[in-house]
Amino acid sequence: MRNTIFWVATAVALLVPNWLIFQKERLLREGKSVYLRLAPVDPRSLMQGDYMILRYQISEQAERQRKTIPPSGRLVLSVDAQGVGSFRRIDNGSETLAPNEIFFQYKFRKNRVQLGAESFFFQEGRGAWYDRARYAELKVTPAGNAVLVGLCNDDLQRIVAPQHPSAQTTPPLQAPVPSSPSRPTTSSRPARASSLPR
């Protein structure tokens, strides 16, 4: 009996992480790229490395819209031609989406709307490379599940820090949005440093 329990527990311990990895890889492969504007946040750091605490403008807009927010649910976002998402409303459970709208799942914790992508980890000493971050790029499924892909500048180009800080003096850019003009700069300051609370 004890051997059976041991092997069942071992199988579960192996299968669950693999299943989560499979789900994330599938989301990355099949999800739609959506860019969310970042809101200002104070810098933080971890002993084992650096990270950025991310806050999103759509989260703040949702918090201001209603006095009572369900503990979990879905936001409705509109997505423009460049893939930038904007807050429209909180799903009431029977929403019919317009062609340019998507769902985005959230949790309401400590009086904050959290999207499940509230932090971005990077190698220690690379923080300065992400000072220009203005958007977060996420992959989103039709059901509203999302995973953070990276941080982007005002032109929606992904920011990539080098493996060795001395290799380059100017942050490289990659994954530009094809034929997308620069978006006008807003007064929002870049999020500086943070990670994923679930």
Secondary structure, DSSP 8 states (H G I E B T S, - for coil): -HHHHHHHHHHHHHHHHHHHHHHHHHHHHHSEEEEEEEE-B---EETTEEEEE-EEHHHHHHHHH-SS--SEEEEEEEE-TT-BEEEEEE--SS----TTEEEEEEEEETTEEE-S--EEEE-TT-GGGGTT--EEEEEE-TTS-EEEEEEE-TTS-EE---SSGGG-SS--EE---TT-------S---B-SB----
